Amino acid sequence: MLIRLEYEGRTLYELSPAAGEPTEEIVIGRGKDCAWRASAKDPVVSSRHAAIARQGKALWLRDLDSKNGTFWRGKKIEKRRLRPGDQFGIGSHILWVEDVAAKTPGRAASELRVLTGKSRGHRQPLLPPAVTIGSDPVCGLVLLDALVSKRHAEIGVKEDGSCWIRDLGSKNGTKVNGLPMREDKERLLKDGDRVSIAHLELQFHDGATRRTGSQAWLRLGIGAVTLAAALGLYGVWLAMKPSAAAYASRARDLAAIENFEAARQALDSAEGARGSAAQSARLQDSRRRIAVWENTARQWRDARGALERGQWVESARLLGTLQAERLEAWDWNERGVAERTVARQAQAMLDARLRAVGSLRRDDADAATLQEDQARLRAMLASTPAERPAFLQPLAAELENTATSVERALRDMLALDEALDKLTDPFPPYPEIVAALETVAREADGAVKRRAVQVLEPVRGLARAFAGLNDMADLTRAMAFDKLEDAPFSLPSPEAVAADIRVSNARGALERIDDRLRTAAMQTAHLLKTLRDLMGGDTAVMPGLDMLEQDETMRKVFACDSLSFEIPRRTRTRPSGEYDRLLGVEEFYMRLRLLPDKPDAAIAMSWPFPSMLTRTGDALRRIRELDTFLNEPANRWLLGGRLAEEMGRLNGYRARADSIAAAMLADAPRRVGRERLIAGGIALTLAPDPTALTVGETPLVRWLSDELKQIRENLNKLNTEYRAAAPTRQIELRGEMLRTGLPGDPAIRSMWVMQTAAP
């Protein structure tokens, strides 16, 4: 068996089992690492196209996932065992498998040698029983030429090795030594016979012919005489027959008028013409270019027909296979170059339409995508000339219709987005949003309609939930906190709002508002209840402020009227005088005693009841907390109705307290003794920020601490003198201490006890 790789009739590689069968894989391709490297002129061959490898005792040819495939008798294969008589197509290369085992020392196999055409130089062994010649890949000898019939002729090989040729009813006939053959006749071939298959020339070599030395000299002599005679005739023939260059020029002229079949025939004639060898590269390139031009012209003709019929998918397929970017594929004449521009324009128009139609059908297309499609379509229509070719008119009309559909879809999409964007407002106008979505769902088409329908019901559910939140807010404004638990509130499921992120975010916002509203309502209810408890169960009055605004009451407080009563027990349940009721005997002293370090310290309530000043200070602090809470941006919308009226009244108490605190702060430095402490202590308790108050340039807390320290130092001096004084003097000293000290001072309590016990 002989394996041979050929390209354009030239043997590139050859392998004979007798010389050594392959033990390793032989890779065929254009790559530098291939054992059998294909010609660089053949662009159809891949870098690693196919491989010959041994499997058992047989040799196999395997395709290596090549781009254009490997063929056997016109059929694409992945793998096939090599057998004598096979021929494989690898791009434009041919892999031949021949039987050399049939040759014997006594008689070699006869063969045909191809003299012209693409397979020039190929040698075809003639093996029994017959070898078929034709353009069909299943033939034994394949001649790829338009003038060769699929089954053109056949050579039968008899048992004695003689070869007989007959025509198989071919269109362009078979000749032997220039004489045409009849279809029903066979002819014996003799060594050296010239066989013409259409216009291609082959030569028969008889395997039984032996050329001895004497025969060779005889033949040389005869050849010399024949050559001498032929040279004279050849000179005449050369003068009459056109050259290969003339045939090539004629082929180019025929291609320019799109007569590609005649152009190919001219090139076929050029193969055997004068100067064909010198023109070989030019002829090969011309053949390639004519094939490209003919393919382009045919595809463009089919594409124009599809455009005229409005077959947009077929048009796009045909235009997609055209090499519209390669000028070489269109330059058979000036009209072809101009048609290339039209083809590119048609392809761009189809691409713009296809993209726009795809956007209209996509459920996830957004307004930005539709705007791009609209701009592209309008720009495409504006760039095409008014005098369009007839076959482009249907496409231009289709583009106009598509642009109109895109504009309508964009209008509806913008309306849809505008409505959904309002869901991001702090308090979305749900009735307005629902009405807009209903309009889009009713009037839109296609994907926009589907999106509107998809989000409409979830948004309606959000609108109902938002109405429920407003009802809850109204209950909060009405201070009907006990009814909040029964207020209806239901949100669509997370799955129902998943179609659009804005709807999903709106659901999350309503969920947070509901949580915040309930928390705000509970906190407001708690603060109001605390206020009512501090103010005696009713926020309509604030007794502590009333006392501070009564002159007679304040005269008794500044006079420390509690000292005129029995010293109060710590277990008392009723105040001992107005001083005790307003300030608290123990509380007020302890509040001042903690200064200056703890002006805001809570006073331990170890006594039976808190003073009115403490309760008022606590109530004012709660009012400030409630006012700050309700004026937070998230809660401000709750300030309305009865709750707003209540806050108005409570803030009125704050204003009164601030006025009293300012008056007491201004009055404190003008008073003397313990009255200074009483006025300053009241201002300190009522003020929103005790640390911000000053007497002159001295902070109030420091001023009160210094005043208390001075009074206590004086009390200590009097107390020391009291222990050494005579009874009469003791009575005087006791009276002075009770007139200058605060009732809660420990030094005063002992004097107060003795005063109560005195007769």
Summary of the structure (lengths in Angstrom):
residues: 759
radius of gyration: 57.7
end to end distance: 152.7
largest distance: 183.1
contacts: 2322
relative contact order: 0.03
helix: 54%
strand: 13%
